[in-house]
């Protein structure tokens, strides 16, 4: 459950950061035309990749206890 929550926060953070970068491109290191800066895009990609990794870990935690054999 905690991995899923952390993944959701990561995805939300990347979306908010990308939206803020487009709203204020000069502050985010981008061009005044509305294009976000390269560093901002790199951070958004890292956050989204981290979210995917956390989702994979959450899926593994959900599936893993079911694979263990029963002890007699």
PDB file of N, CA, C and O in Angstrom, chain B, residues numbered from 101:
ATOM      1  N   UNK B 101       0.817  -1.181   0.000  1.00  0.00           N
ATOM      2  CA  UNK B 101       0.000   0.000   0.000  1.00  0.00           C
ATOM      3  C   UNK B 101       0.876   1.266   0.000  1.00  0.00           C
ATOM      4  O   UNK B 101       0.559   2.252  -0.665  1.00  0.00           O
ATOM      5  N   UNK B 102       1.963   1.216   0.747  1.00  0.00           N
ATOM      6  CA  UNK B 102       2.812   2.408   0.826  1.00  0.00           C
ATOM      7  C   UNK B 102       3.531   2.676  -0.499  1.00  0.00           C
ATOM      8  O   UNK B 102       3.755   3.832  -0.859  1.00  0.00           O
ATOM      9  N   UNK B 103       3.894   1.615  -1.224  1.00  0.00           N
ATOM     10  CA  UNK B 103       4.525   1.816  -2.527  1.00  0.00           C
ATOM     11  C   UNK B 103       3.549   2.465  -3.508  1.00  0.00           C
ATOM     12  O   UNK B 103       3.939   3.323  -4.300  1.00  0.00           O
ATOM     13  N   UNK B 104       2.304   2.062  -3.454  1.00  0.00           N
ATOM     14  CA  UNK B 104       1.294   2.635  -4.342  1.00  0.00           C
ATOM     15  C   UNK B 104       1.068   4.112  -4.035  1.00  0.00           C
ATOM     16  O   UNK B 104       0.931   4.928  -4.947  1.00  0.00           O
ATOM     17  N   UNK B 105       1.030   4.449  -2.754  1.00  0.00           N
ATOM     18  CA  UNK B 105       0.862   5.844  -2.364  1.00  0.00           C
ATOM     19  C   UNK B 105       2.065   6.679  -2.800  1.00  0.00           C
ATOM     20  O   UNK B 105       1.902   7.801  -3.281  1.00  0.00           O
ATOM     21  N   UNK B 106       3.265   6.137  -2.632  1.00  0.00           N
ATOM     22  CA  UNK B 106       4.468   6.861  -3.048  1.00  0.00           C
ATOM     23  C   UNK B 106       4.498   7.041  -4.569  1.00  0.00           C
ATOM     24  O   UNK B 106       4.943   8.078  -5.059  1.00  0.00           O
ATOM     25  N   UNK B 107       4.030   6.042  -5.314  1.00  0.00           N
ATOM     26  CA  UNK B 107       3.972   6.158  -6.769  1.00  0.00           C
ATOM     27  C   UNK B 107       2.974   7.235  -7.183  1.00  0.00           C
ATOM     28  O   UNK B 107       3.234   7.999  -8.112  1.00  0.00           O
ATOM     29  N   UNK B 108       1.844   7.297  -6.503  1.00  0.00           N
ATOM     30  CA  UNK B 108       0.851   8.317  -6.817  1.00  0.00           C
ATOM     31  C   UNK B 108       1.397   9.715  -6.543  1.00  0.00           C
ATOM     32  O   UNK B 108       1.168  10.637  -7.325  1.00  0.00           O
ATOM     33  N   UNK B 109       2.115   9.873  -5.439  1.00  0.00           N
ATOM     34  CA  UNK B 109       2.718  11.166  -5.120  1.00  0.00           C
ATOM     35  C   UNK B 109       3.772  11.528  -6.165  1.00  0.00           C
ATOM     36  O   UNK B 109       3.891  12.691  -6.552  1.00  0.00           O
ATOM     37  N   UNK B 110       4.526  10.548  -6.616  1.00  0.00           N
ATOM     38  CA  UNK B 110       5.546  10.807  -7.632  1.00  0.00           C
ATOM     39  C   UNK B 110       4.924  11.250  -8.952  1.00  0.00           C
ATOM     40  O   UNK B 110       5.398  12.201  -9.574  1.00  0.00           O
ATOM     41  N   UNK B 111       3.869  10.569  -9.380  1.00  0.00           N
ATOM     42  CA  UNK B 111       3.191  10.956 -10.621  1.00  0.00           C
ATOM     43  C   UNK B 111       2.544  12.336 -10.490  1.00  0.00           C
ATOM     44  O   UNK B 111       2.596  13.144 -11.417  1.00  0.00           O
ATOM     45  N   UNK B 112       1.937  12.595  -9.340  1.00  0.00           N
ATOM     46  CA  UNK B 112       1.321  13.895  -9.117  1.00  0.00           C
ATOM     47  C   UNK B 112       2.373  15.002  -9.117  1.00  0.00           C
ATOM     48  O   UNK B 112       2.149  16.072  -9.682  1.00  0.00           O
ATOM     49  N   UNK B 113       3.502  14.749  -8.492  1.00  0.00           N
ATOM     50  CA  UNK B 113       4.588  15.733  -8.470  1.00  0.00           C
ATOM     51  C   UNK B 113       5.136  16.019  -9.852  1.00  0.00           C
ATOM     52  O   UNK B 113       5.415  17.171 -10.185  1.00  0.00           O
ATOM     53  N   UNK B 114       5.294  14.982 -10.658  1.00  0.00           N
ATOM     54  CA  UNK B 114       5.816  15.208 -12.010  1.00  0.00           C
ATOM     55  C   UNK B 114       4.815  15.988 -12.854  1.00  0.00           C
ATOM     56  O   UNK B 114       5.206  16.855 -13.636  1.00  0.00           O
ATOM     57  N   UNK B 115       3.530  15.688 -12.702  1.00  0.00           N
ATOM     58  CA  UNK B 115       2.512  16.419 -13.467  1.00  0.00           C
ATOM     59  C   UNK B 115       2.432  17.883 -13.037  1.00  0.00           C
ATOM     60  O   UNK B 115       2.311  18.781 -13.870  1.00  0.00           O
ATOM     61  N   UNK B 116       2.502  18.110 -11.722  1.00  0.00           N
ATOM     62  CA  UNK B 116       2.438  19.487 -11.229  1.00  0.00           C
ATOM     63  C   UNK B 116       3.675  20.283 -11.637  1.00  0.00           C
ATOM     64  O   UNK B 116       3.575  21.462 -11.978  1.00  0.00           O
ATOM     65  N   UNK B 117       4.829  19.645 -11.601  1.00  0.00           N
ATOM     66  CA  UNK B 117       6.060  20.319 -11.994  1.00  0.00           C
ATOM     67  C   UNK B 117       6.049  20.659 -13.474  1.00  0.00           C
ATOM     68  O   UNK B 117       6.494  21.740 -13.861  1.00  0.00           O
ATOM     69  N   UNK B 118       5.551  19.761 -14.306  1.00  0.00           N
ATOM     70  CA  UNK B 118       5.466  20.037 -15.733  1.00  0.00           C
ATOM     71  C   UNK B 118       4.461  21.150 -16.012  1.00  0.00           C
ATOM     72  O   UNK B 118       4.707  22.015 -16.852  1.00  0.00           O
ATOM     73  N   UNK B 119       3.345  21.129 -15.317  1.00  0.00           N
ATOM     74  CA  UNK B 119       2.338  22.183 -15.487  1.00  0.00           C
ATOM     75  C   UNK B 119       2.889  23.541 -15.041  1.00  0.00           C
ATOM     76  O   UNK B 119       2.670  24.548 -15.714  1.00  0.00           O
ATOM     77  N   UNK B 120       3.598  23.572 -13.917  1.00  0.00           N
ATOM     78  CA  UNK B 120       4.187  24.827 -13.433  1.00  0.00           C
ATOM     79  C   UNK B 120       5.282  25.305 -14.382  1.00  0.00           C
ATOM     80  O   UNK B 120       5.443  26.510 -14.580  1.00  0.00           O
ATOM     81  N   UNK B 121       6.024  24.394 -14.961  1.00  0.00           N
ATOM     82  CA  UNK B 121       7.068  24.768 -15.911  1.00  0.00           C
ATOM     83  C   UNK B 121       6.504  25.391 -17.176  1.00  0.00           C
ATOM     84  O   UNK B 121       7.122  26.266 -17.783  1.00  0.00           O
ATOM     85  N   UNK B 122       5.333  24.932 -17.562  1.00  0.00           N
ATOM     86  CA  UNK B 122       4.699  25.525 -18.751  1.00  0.00           C
ATOM     87  C   UNK B 122       4.031  26.852 -18.416  1.00  0.00           C
ATOM     88  O   UNK B 122       3.951  27.740 -19.265  1.00  0.00           O
ATOM     89  N   UNK B 123       3.548  26.992 -17.177  1.00  0.00           N
ATOM     90  CA  UNK B 123       2.890  28.234 -16.783  1.00  0.00           C
ATOM     91  C   UNK B 123       3.911  29.353 -16.585  1.00  0.00           C
ATOM     92  O   UNK B 123       3.652  30.506 -16.931  1.00  0.00           O
ATOM     93  N   UNK B 124       5.065  29.009 -16.030  1.00  0.00           N
ATOM     94  CA  UNK B 124       6.133  29.993 -15.771  1.00  0.00           C
ATOM     95  C   UNK B 124       7.431  29.518 -16.422  1.00  0.00           C
ATOM     96  O   UNK B 124       8.351  29.110 -15.713  1.00  0.00           O
ATOM     97  N   UNK B 125       7.530  29.561 -17.757  1.00  0.00           N
ATOM     98  CA  UNK B 125       8.701  28.980 -18.429  1.00  0.00           C
ATOM     99  C   UNK B 125      10.011  29.703 -18.124  1.00  0.00           C
ATOM    100  O   UNK B 125      11.066  29.070 -18.112  1.00  0.00           O
ATOM    101  N   UNK B 126       9.968  30.996 -17.882  1.00  0.00           N
ATOM    102  CA  UNK B 126      11.205  31.730 -17.622  1.00  0.00           C
ATOM    103  C   UNK B 126      11.792  31.311 -16.274  1.00  0.00           C
ATOM    104  O   UNK B 126      13.012  31.210 -16.138  1.00  0.00           O
ATOM    105  N   UNK B 127      10.940  31.065 -15.282  1.00  0.00           N
ATOM    106  CA  UNK B 127      11.412  30.621 -13.972  1.00  0.00           C
ATOM    107  C   UNK B 127      11.943  29.195 -14.021  1.00  0.00           C
ATOM    108  O   UNK B 127      12.791  28.830 -13.207  1.00  0.00           O
ATOM    109  N   UNK B 128      11.471  28.392 -14.946  1.00  0.00           N
ATOM    110  CA  UNK B 128      11.888  27.002 -15.045  1.00  0.00           C
ATOM    111  C   UNK B 128      13.056  26.816 -16.008  1.00  0.00           C
ATOM    112  O   UNK B 128      13.441  25.682 -16.292  1.00  0.00           O
ATOM    113  N   UNK B 129      13.612  27.884 -16.504  1.00  0.00           N
ATOM    114  CA  UNK B 129      14.770  27.775 -17.389  1.00  0.00           C
ATOM    115  C   UNK B 129      14.431  27.532 -18.837  1.00  0.00           C
ATOM    116  O   UNK B 129      15.295  27.114 -19.607  1.00  0.00           O
ATOM    117  N   UNK B 130      13.208  27.781 -19.227  1.00  0.00           N
ATOM    118  CA  UNK B 130      12.793  27.552 -20.602  1.00  0.00           C
ATOM    119  C   UNK B 130      12.707  28.831 -21.394  1.00  0.00           C
ATOM    120  O   UNK B 130      13.040  29.912 -20.909  1.00  0.00           O
ATOM    121  N   UNK B 131      12.262  28.691 -22.598  1.00  0.00           N
ATOM    122  CA  UNK B 131      12.095  29.837 -23.483  1.00  0.00           C
ATOM    123  C   UNK B 131      10.778  30.537 -23.166  1.00  0.00           C
ATOM    124  O   UNK B 131       9.849  29.899 -22.672  1.00  0.00           O
ATOM    125  N   UNK B 132      10.680  31.834 -23.440  1.00  0.00           N
ATOM    126  CA  UNK B 132       9.442  32.566 -23.162  1.00  0.00           C
ATOM    127  C   UNK B 132       8.245  32.098 -23.988  1.00  0.00           C
ATOM    128  O   UNK B 132       7.118  32.502 -23.698  1.00  0.00           O
ATOM    129  N   UNK B 133       8.448  31.274 -24.991  1.00  0.00           N
ATOM    130  CA  UNK B 133       7.354  30.819 -25.844  1.00  0.00           C
ATOM    131  C   UNK B 133       6.487  29.741 -25.229  1.00  0.00           C
ATOM    132  O   UNK B 133       5.522  29.308 -25.859  1.00  0.00           O
ATOM    133  N   UNK B 134       6.794  29.293 -24.025  1.00  0.00           N
ATOM    134  CA  UNK B 134       5.983  28.275 -23.386  1.00  0.00           C
ATOM    135  C   UNK B 134       6.643  26.913 -23.346  1.00  0.00           C
ATOM    136  O   UNK B 134       6.057  25.965 -22.822  1.00  0.00           O
ATOM    137  N   UNK B 135       7.840  26.788 -23.881  1.00  0.00           N
ATOM    138  CA  UNK B 135       8.556  25.520 -23.887  1.00  0.00           C
ATOM    139  C   UNK B 135       9.323  25.369 -22.568  1.00  0.00           C
ATOM    140  O   UNK B 135      10.113  26.248 -22.223  1.00  0.00           O
ATOM    141  N   UNK B 136       9.107  24.268 -21.816  1.00  0.00           N
ATOM    142  CA  UNK B 136       9.825  24.104 -20.552  1.00  0.00           C
ATOM    143  C   UNK B 136      11.312  23.818 -20.784  1.00  0.00           C
ATOM    144  O   UNK B 136      11.707  23.347 -21.850  1.00  0.00           O
ATOM    145  N   UNK B 137      12.125  24.110 -19.771  1.00  0.00           N
ATOM    146  CA  UNK B 137      13.556  23.918 -19.859  1.00  0.00           C
ATOM    147  C   UNK B 137      13.960  22.452 -19.839  1.00  0.00           C
ATOM    148  O   UNK B 137      13.184  21.588 -19.432  1.00  0.00           O
ATOM    149  N   UNK B 138      15.168  22.185 -20.279  1.00  0.00           N
ATOM    150  CA  UNK B 138      15.667  20.818 -20.359  1.00  0.00           C
ATOM    151  C   UNK B 138      15.810  20.195 -18.972  1.00  0.00           C
ATOM    152  O   UNK B 138      15.477  19.025 -18.784  1.00  0.00           O
ATOM    153  N   UNK B 139      16.296  20.955 -18.012  1.00  0.00           N
ATOM    154  CA  UNK B 139      16.457  20.438 -16.656  1.00  0.00           C
ATOM    155  C   UNK B 139      15.104  20.081 -16.052  1.00  0.00           C
ATOM    156  O   UNK B 139      14.974  19.067 -15.366  1.00  0.00           O
ATOM    157  N   UNK B 140      14.110  20.903 -16.305  1.00  0.00           N
ATOM    158  CA  UNK B 140      12.767  20.627 -15.799  1.00  0.00           C
ATOM    159  C   UNK B 140      12.219  19.334 -16.396  1.00  0.00           C
ATOM    160  O   UNK B 140      11.635  18.519 -15.682  1.00  0.00           O
ATOM    161  N   UNK B 141      12.400  19.148 -17.667  1.00  0.00           N
ATOM    162  CA  UNK B 141      11.924  17.934 -18.330  1.00  0.00           C
ATOM    163  C   UNK B 141      12.664  16.715 -17.793  1.00  0.00           C
ATOM    164  O   UNK B 141      12.064  15.654 -17.619  1.00  0.00           O
ATOM    165  N   UNK B 142      13.963  16.857 -17.527  1.00  0.00           N
ATOM    166  CA  UNK B 142      14.736  15.744 -16.970  1.00  0.00           C
ATOM    167  C   UNK B 142      14.221  15.355 -15.587  1.00  0.00           C
ATOM    168  O   UNK B 142      14.128  14.168 -15.273  1.00  0.00           O
ATOM    169  N   UNK B 143      13.889  16.339 -14.761  1.00  0.00           N
ATOM    170  CA  UNK B 143      13.363  16.051 -13.424  1.00  0.00           C
ATOM    171  C   UNK B 143      11.988  15.400 -13.519  1.00  0.00           C
ATOM    172  O   UNK B 143      11.683  14.487 -12.751  1.00  0.00           O
ATOM    173  N   UNK B 144      11.169  15.849 -14.435  1.00  0.00           N
ATOM    174  CA  UNK B 144       9.843  15.253 -14.620  1.00  0.00           C
ATOM    175  C   UNK B 144       9.975  13.801 -15.077  1.00  0.00           C
ATOM    176  O   UNK B 144       9.233  12.936 -14.611  1.00  0.00           O
ATOM    177  N   UNK B 145      10.904  13.532 -15.975  1.00  0.00           N
ATOM    178  CA  UNK B 145      11.127  12.159 -16.443  1.00  0.00           C
ATOM    179  C   UNK B 145      11.623  11.280 -15.301  1.00  0.00           C
ATOM    180  O   UNK B 145      11.192  10.134 -15.167  1.00  0.00           O
ATOM    181  N   UNK B 146      12.525  11.809 -14.478  1.00  0.00           N
ATOM    182  CA  UNK B 146      13.016  11.035 -13.334  1.00  0.00           C
ATOM    183  C   UNK B 146      11.899  10.733 -12.339  1.00  0.00           C
ATOM    184  O   UNK B 146      11.823   9.622 -11.814  1.00  0.00           O
ATOM    185  N   UNK B 147      11.036  11.707 -12.077  1.00  0.00           N
ATOM    186  CA  UNK B 147       9.915  11.468 -11.169  1.00  0.00           C
ATOM    187  C   UNK B 147       8.943  10.428 -11.736  1.00  0.00           C
ATOM    188  O   UNK B 147       8.463   9.562 -11.005  1.00  0.00           O
ATOM    189  N   UNK B 148       8.662  10.511 -13.009  1.00  0.00           N
ATOM    190  CA  UNK B 148       7.744   9.549 -13.632  1.00  0.00           C
ATOM    191  C   UNK B 148       8.355   8.147 -13.650  1.00  0.00           C
ATOM    192  O   UNK B 148       7.650   7.163 -13.424  1.00  0.00           O
ATOM    193  N   UNK B 149       9.656   8.050 -13.917  1.00  0.00           N
ATOM    194  CA  UNK B 149      10.328   6.755 -13.904  1.00  0.00           C
ATOM    195  C   UNK B 149      10.352   6.170 -12.500  1.00  0.00           C
ATOM    196  O   UNK B 149      10.173   4.965 -12.318  1.00  0.00           O
ATOM    197  N   UNK B 150      10.573   7.021 -11.513  1.00  0.00           N
ATOM    198  CA  UNK B 150      10.516   6.564 -10.129  1.00  0.00           C
ATOM    199  C   UNK B 150       9.123   6.067  -9.763  1.00  0.00           C
ATOM    200  O   UNK B 150       8.981   5.086  -9.034  1.00  0.00           O
ATOM    201  N   UNK B 151       8.095   6.746 -10.270  1.00  0.00           N
ATOM    202  CA  UNK B 151       6.727   6.298 -10.040  1.00  0.00           C
ATOM    203  C   UNK B 151       6.451   4.942 -10.663  1.00  0.00           C
ATOM    204  O   UNK B 151       5.769   4.107 -10.069  1.00  0.00           O
ATOM    205  N   UNK B 152       6.977   4.723 -11.855  1.00  0.00           N
ATOM    206  CA  UNK B 152       6.812   3.410 -12.496  1.00  0.00           C
ATOM    207  C   UNK B 152       7.522   2.318 -11.709  1.00  0.00           C
ATOM    208  O   UNK B 152       6.993   1.217 -11.550  1.00  0.00           O
ATOM    209  N   UNK B 153       8.714   2.620 -11.217  1.00  0.00           N
ATOM    210  CA  UNK B 153       9.450   1.659 -10.407  1.00  0.00           C
ATOM    211  C   UNK B 153       8.688   1.339  -9.124  1.00  0.00           C
ATOM    212  O   UNK B 153       8.610   0.178  -8.721  1.00  0.00           O
ATOM    213  N   UNK B 154       8.132   2.355  -8.487  1.00  0.00           N
ATOM    214  CA  UNK B 154       7.354   2.130  -7.274  1.00  0.00           C
ATOM    215  C   UNK B 154       6.092   1.317  -7.545  1.00  0.00           C
ATOM    216  O   UNK B 154       5.700   0.491  -6.722  1.00  0.00           O
ATOM    217  N   UNK B 155       5.458   1.542  -8.685  1.00  0.00           N
ATOM    218  CA  UNK B 155       4.290   0.729  -9.047  1.00  0.00           C
ATOM    219  C   UNK B 155       4.680  -0.726  -9.271  1.00  0.00           C
ATOM    220  O   UNK B 155       3.948  -1.635  -8.880  1.00  0.00           O
ATOM    221  N   UNK B 156       5.832  -0.948  -9.902  1.00  0.00           N
ATOM    222  CA  UNK B 156       6.307  -2.318 -10.102  1.00  0.00           C
ATOM    223  C   UNK B 156       6.604  -2.992  -8.758  1.00  0.00           C
ATOM    224  O   UNK B 156       6.307  -4.171  -8.570  1.00  0.00           O
ATOM    225  N   UNK B 157       7.186  -2.245  -7.840  1.00  0.00           N
ATOM    226  CA  UNK B 157       7.466  -2.796  -6.512  1.00  0.00           C
ATOM    227  C   UNK B 157       6.177  -3.103  -5.761  1.00  0.00           C
ATOM    228  O   UNK B 157       6.100  -4.102  -5.047  1.00  0.00           O
ATOM    229  N   UNK B 158       5.168  -2.256  -5.915  1.00  0.00           N
ATOM    230  CA  UNK B 158       3.880  -2.503  -5.270  1.00  0.00           C
ATOM    231  C   UNK B 158       3.221  -3.754  -5.852  1.00  0.00           C
ATOM    232  O   UNK B 158       2.644  -4.555  -5.116  1.00  0.00           O
ATOM    233  N   UNK B 159       3.305  -3.919  -7.156  1.00  0.00           N
ATOM    234  CA  UNK B 159       2.760  -5.123  -7.788  1.00  0.00           C
ATOM    235  C   UNK B 159       3.471  -6.373  -7.329  1.00  0.00           C
ATOM    236  O   UNK B 159       2.837  -7.408  -7.118  1.00  0.00           O
ATOM    237  N   UNK B 160       4.768  -6.292  -7.173  1.00  0.00           N
ATOM    238  CA  UNK B 160       5.541  -7.444  -6.701  1.00  0.00           C
ATOM    239  C   UNK B 160       5.151  -7.793  -5.272  1.00  0.00           C
ATOM    240  O   UNK B 160       5.051  -8.971  -4.929  1.00  0.00           O
ATOM    241  N   UNK B 161       4.930  -6.791  -4.441  1.00  0.00           N
ATOM    242  CA  UNK B 161       4.526  -7.050  -3.059  1.00  0.00           C
ATOM    243  C   UNK B 161       3.130  -7.678  -2.993  1.00  0.00           C
ATOM    244  O   UNK B 161       2.850  -8.476  -2.099  1.00  0.00           O
ATOM    245  N   UNK B 162       2.270  -7.324  -3.922  1.00  0.00           N
ATOM    246  CA  UNK B 162       0.932  -7.921  -3.929  1.00  0.00           C
ATOM    247  C   UNK B 162       0.955  -9.362  -4.408  1.00  0.00           C
ATOM    248  O   UNK B 162       0.200 -10.195  -3.908  1.00  0.00           O
ATOM    249  N   UNK B 163       1.814  -9.662  -5.371  1.00  0.00           N
ATOM    250  CA  UNK B 163       1.863 -11.001  -5.956  1.00  0.00           C
ATOM    251  C   UNK B 163       2.758 -11.935  -5.147  1.00  0.00           C
ATOM    252  O   UNK B 163       2.501 -13.138  -5.100  1.00  0.00           O
ATOM    253  N   UNK B 164       3.787 -11.414  -4.520  1.00  0.00           N
ATOM    254  CA  UNK B 164       4.796 -12.236  -3.846  1.00  0.00           C
ATOM    255  C   UNK B 164       4.241 -13.123  -2.729  1.00  0.00           C
ATOM    256  O   UNK B 164       4.607 -14.298  -2.694  1.00  0.00           O
ATOM    257  N   UNK B 165       3.399 -12.660  -1.826  1.00  0.00           N
ATOM    258  CA  UNK B 165       2.920 -13.559  -0.758  1.00  0.00           C
ATOM    259  C   UNK B 165       2.092 -14.728  -1.290  1.00  0.00           C
ATOM    260  O   UNK B 165       2.021 -15.772  -0.642  1.00  0.00           O
ATOM    261  N   UNK B 166       1.491 -14.577  -2.413  1.00  0.00           N
ATOM    262  CA  UNK B 166       0.665 -15.656  -2.977  1.00  0.00           C
ATOM    263  C   UNK B 166       1.507 -16.762  -3.594  1.00  0.00           C
ATOM    264  O   UNK B 166       1.017 -17.879  -3.764  1.00  0.00           O
ATOM    265  N   UNK B 167       2.737 -16.486  -3.925  1.00  0.00           N
ATOM    266  CA  UNK B 167       3.602 -17.491  -4.566  1.00  0.00           C
ATOM    267  C   UNK B 167       4.299 -18.396  -3.555  1.00  0.00           C
ATOM    268  O   UNK B 167       4.797 -19.457  -3.932  1.00  0.00           O
ATOM    269  N   UNK B 168       4.348 -18.014  -2.304  1.00  0.00           N
ATOM    270  CA  UNK B 168       5.035 -18.824  -1.311  1.00  0.00           C
ATOM    271  C   UNK B 168       4.255 -20.096  -1.034  1.00  0.00           C
ATOM    272  O   UNK B 168       3.040 -20.055  -0.841  1.00  0.00           O
ATOM    273  N   UNK B 169       4.951 -21.228  -1.013  1.00  0.00           N
ATOM    274  CA  UNK B 169       4.245 -22.493  -0.743  1.00  0.00           C
ATOM    275  C   UNK B 169       3.779 -22.577   0.717  1.00  0.00           C
ATOM    276  O   UNK B 169       4.368 -21.968   1.610  1.00  0.00           O
ATOM    277  N   UNK B 170       2.738 -23.326   0.927  1.00  0.00           N
ATOM    278  CA  UNK B 170       2.213 -23.512   2.273  1.00  0.00           C
ATOM    279  C   UNK B 170       3.072 -24.506   3.033  1.00  0.00           C
ATOM    280  O   UNK B 170       3.452 -25.547   2.497  1.00  0.00           O
ATOM    281  N   UNK B 171       3.372 -24.186   4.265  1.00  0.00           N
ATOM    282  CA  UNK B 171       4.186 -25.084   5.102  1.00  0.00           C
ATOM    283  C   UNK B 171       3.280 -26.014   5.875  1.00  0.00           C
ATOM    284  O   UNK B 171       2.288 -25.582   6.464  1.00  0.00           O
ATOM    285  N   UNK B 172       3.628 -27.320   5.874  1.00  0.00           N
ATOM    286  CA  UNK B 172       2.807 -28.306   6.592  1.00  0.00           C
ATOM    287  C   UNK B 172       3.424 -28.686   7.901  1.00  0.00           C
ATOM    288  O   UNK B 172       2.866 -29.504   8.632  1.00  0.00           O
TER     289      UNK B 172
END
